[in-house]
Amino acid sequence: MLNNKLYLEGTVASELEFSHVMYGEGFYTFYMDVPRLSDAYDRLFITVSERLLTGMELTVGKEIILEGQLRSYNKFIEGSNRLILTIFARKIEDCLERSKNPNQIYLDGFICKKPVYRTTPFGREISDLLLAVNRAYNKSDYIPTIAWGRNSRFCQTLEVGDNIRIWGRIQSREYQKKISEDEVIKKIAYEVSISKMEKVPHEANEEKDDVATDENNVAEKVTDTIEEKGAI
């Protein structure tokens, strides 16, 4: 968990729903509402093991603290692969007192797609990055991230394969997808909004070079299936 860890405080927003079984262990999913500084909130998708739920009732409206990781996987939907993001819970407990920062994430990974720099109609600078984060058993998670302002300008200096560390928050974004001339459906995209980032010096990362190269080869195959950043 040293390169992928998060901390959330919020409210259970949906009932538990059975997801799948892996190696004899059952997993469930639910949604969690995490407040922003404004009156808005981020509705986040959570995956939790049945073993973590022992002796705990996650009822709608319950205030909880969750620690874990942000993970990704491919799912075949509507004729093509989609990158699905979920928060994998490793610890859940009652939230007795809210802190000033209820949404925190730290990632240490590799740039696996050239950062895309753009400006909004209002002149705000934004850069989109896809970050490959190593996981145990030779797996990787591919995390869409977004940088703002001076961090966005810094991203223009980054290249595929660069190792970076980021600190920020997970945010949800609702968008509409046109299915046909008369049908539009609502979807939710997830991404990490970066508040702080740094590039890991090459000399401090020589042992990871071969791993980064492998990540890039896999990432190219993954990102080819993504029609739009963060789409699920």
Stockholm file with secondary structure:
# STOCKHOLM 1.0

chainA/1-232         MLNNKLYLEGTVASELEFSHVMYGEGFYTFYMDVPRLSDAYDRLFITVSERLLTGMELTVGKEIILEGQLRSYNKFIEGSNRLILTIFARKIEDCLERSKNPNQIYLDGFICKKPVYRTTPFGREISDLLLAVNRAYNKSDYIPTIAWGRNSRFCQTLEVGDNIRIWGRIQSREYQKKISEDEVIKKIAYEVSISKMEKVPHEANEEKDDVATDENNVAEKVTDTIEEKGAI
#=GR chainA/1-232 SS CTTEEEEEEEEECSCCEEEEEETTEEEEEEEEEEECSSSCEEEEEEEEETTTTTTCCCCTTCEEEEEEEEEEEEEEETTEEEEEEEEEEEEEEECCSCCSCCEEEEEEEEECSCCEEEECTTCCEEEEEEEEEEETTTEEEEEEEEEEHHHHHHHTTCCTTCEEEEEEEEEEEEEEEECSSSCEEEEEEEEEEEEEEEECCGGGCGGGHHHHHHHHHHHHHHHTTCSSTTCC
#=GC SS_cons         CTTEEEEEEEEECSCCEEEEEETTEEEEEEEEEEECSSSCEEEEEEEEETTTTTTCCCCTTCEEEEEEEEEEEEEEETTEEEEEEEEEEEEEEECCSCCSCCEEEEEEEEECSCCEEEECTTCCEEEEEEEEEEETTTEEEEEEEEEEHHHHHHHTTCCTTCEEEEEEEEEEEEEEEECSSSCEEEEEEEEEEEEEEEECCGGGCGGGHHHHHHHHHHHHHHHTTCSSTTCC
//
